[in-house]
Amino acid sequence: MVKSVPYHPFLIEQLKDSVYAAGYLTLFLNEQEEGDLDIGIFPSALKDVFEALGEPNMSVDEASLHLEKLDSLLSQNGMATIYALANWLKVLGLKLSVTVAEDEGEEESSVSAVELVEVAKV
């Protein structure tokens, strides 16, 4: 019988790849834009990415402060929030980016969000 792997440790291991982590967050943001996302899930996704990319590279105090910043910025409204999130992600080696929205009648682009992130890293 095949044994199952606990999901959370598996997810964190996958998220240690920054390209995978960027694609993971992009997936949640795309669902948000389409109205399919439960807004409470995105902060959890950010915390998972932090656990994979940030915690191993920070002291306990730095990690605690970084998570407090996340809680604070997610409770804000307005334009400053997007800049705060961009700065928060930068510490993890990630950045926010903008892509072209697809029209419903057009074919899907052959370039995925993860590929765009890979190109941006070069």
N, C-alpha and C positions, 0 to 999 in steps of 0.2 A: 504494500500500500504506500502511495506517495504521501510524504509528510508535507504539511503546509508550512509556509514561512510566515512568522508574525509580520503584519503589514507595516507597522510604524518603523521598526528597525530597517526593513527592506527599503522603504521610502527614503529614509534619511541617508542610507548608503547611496541610493541613486542620485539624490540631490547634491551630493558632494561634487558631482560633475557640474560646473557652473553653466554649461550650455543646457544641460537637462533642467537645471533649476530655473533658468531664464524661460525655457519653454513651458515649464510647469506653471509659473506665474502668469505667463502670457495666456495660457489656456483659461485660467480663472478670470483674467481681465476681459477676454473675448466673450466668455459666458456672461459677465456683468453687462457688457455692451448690448448683448442680445436679450437681456432681461431674464436669463435662465439661472442666474447665480443667486443663491441665498447669501446676502451680504455678510453674514457671520462667518462664512467659510474663508473668505479672502485673508482676514487677519490670521487665521489658523495656518493657511498656506505660507504666509510670510514668516510665521514663527517656525514652521518646519524648515524652510530655507535657511533661516537664521541658525537653527540647531545644526544643520549640516555644514554651512559655510562660515558662520561667525564664531560660534562657541569654541570650536577647536583652536581658534587663532587668538582668543582673548582670555584675559584673566577672568576670574569669577566676578569681580567688581565691574570690569568693563562690559561683560556680557549682561549683567543685571541692568546697568545703565542703558545699554543699547535697547534692551527689551522695554524698559520704561519709556524711552523715547518713542518707540513704536506705539505703545498704548496711548501716549499723549498725542502723537500726530494723527492717529486714526480717530480720535475724538474731536478733532478740529474740522472746521468747514472752510471753504474758500480756497483761493489760489495758493496761499502759503502751504497748504497741505501737500500739494503736488511737488513743490520744491523740497519740502521736508522729507517726503518719501524718496525722492531722487537721492538726496544726501544719505538717507538711511541705507538705501540699496548700494550706494557707492562704496561704503565701508565693507560690504560683502563681495565687492568686485563685480557688481551688476549695475545696469543703468536702465532708465526708462527710455523707450523709443516710441516713435510714431510710425504707423504703416498706413498704406492706402486702404480705405474701406472698399469692399467689393460690392458692386450693385447686384441685386438679386438676379437680374437677367443675364449677367455676364458669367463666363466660365471662371472657375476658381483659378487663382494664380498658381503657377507651378513652383513658386518659391514659398516655402513654409516659414513661419515665424522663427523657428529654431535656426533655419538656414540664414535668415536675416541677422540673427544674433551672432552667428558664427562669422559672417562677413564683417559685422561691426567690430568684432574683436580683433580683426587683422590689422 
